[in-house]
């Protein structure tokens, strides 16, 4: 899914199905899905650490990666680039 999302972020293709899942109606669906993916990754890693009752360096790496994805997606310049044309 993340690899397809990279392609979608670059090409910005139209998708009726993806638009139905887009809760930010003023933004393109690839941007919204990058926010979804970051929250899913954060939740997944948190649950994994709770159930394993351990923290590996990989957990830290993927948690920082998810936070970085979310941070970059929420930058004002990125939001302007992925705003739907009026």
N, C-alpha and C positions, 0 to 999 in steps of 0.2 A: 504494500500500500504506500509506504513512504516514497518508493522509487517512482511509482505512477504519479504521486503528488508532485514530485519535482518536475516531471514532464508537464503536468498541468499548470504548474506555476510559471513555467517558461512559455508555454504555448497559449495558455488561457483559452482552452477549447470550451465550446458551449455544451452543456449537458442538462437536459430537462430533469433527469432523475436526481442528479447532484443538486440542482437548484431547489428541488423539493425538500432536501435535507438541510439547506442553507438557512440558518436562523438570522443571519445578518443580511437583510434584503438589499442594503446599499452597497454590499461588498461582493466581489466575485467569489464563486464557490471554492476555487483552490485556496484562497486566503483563509476562508472559514474552516476548511478541512485541515489546514496546517495548525490552526488553533485547537481543533478537535483532537488531532494526533498528539499534540503536546500534552493536553490534559489526560488523554488516555495513557500515554507513556508514564506520566507522573503517578497516576493512580495505580498502574500495573506495578511499577517499581516499589511503591509504598506497600502495596499488598504483599508483594514477594518478600520484602524485608520483614514484614510482620509475621507471615507464615513460617519463614525460615528462621526467624529470630536471629538473624545475622546480617552483617553489612559487608559486602565485598567491594573491592575497588571498581568492579564493573557496575554495581549499583550506583555508586557515586558518579561514575562517568556518564551513565545513561540519564541520571537525574539532572546533572548539569547540562547535558545535551537537550533535554526536554525544556528546561528553563531557558536555555539560549534560543531555541526555536520559538518559544512563546515571546521572549523579549524582542527578537528581531521582527516577528510578525506584528507586534504592537507598536513598533516605531512609526511615528507620523509619516515619514517619507515612504515607508512601505505601504502603509494604509492608503495613501494618496495614489500610489501606483496600481493598487488592486481595487480601487473604488469603481463601481459600475458607471459606465458612461450615461449621462442624462439624456 
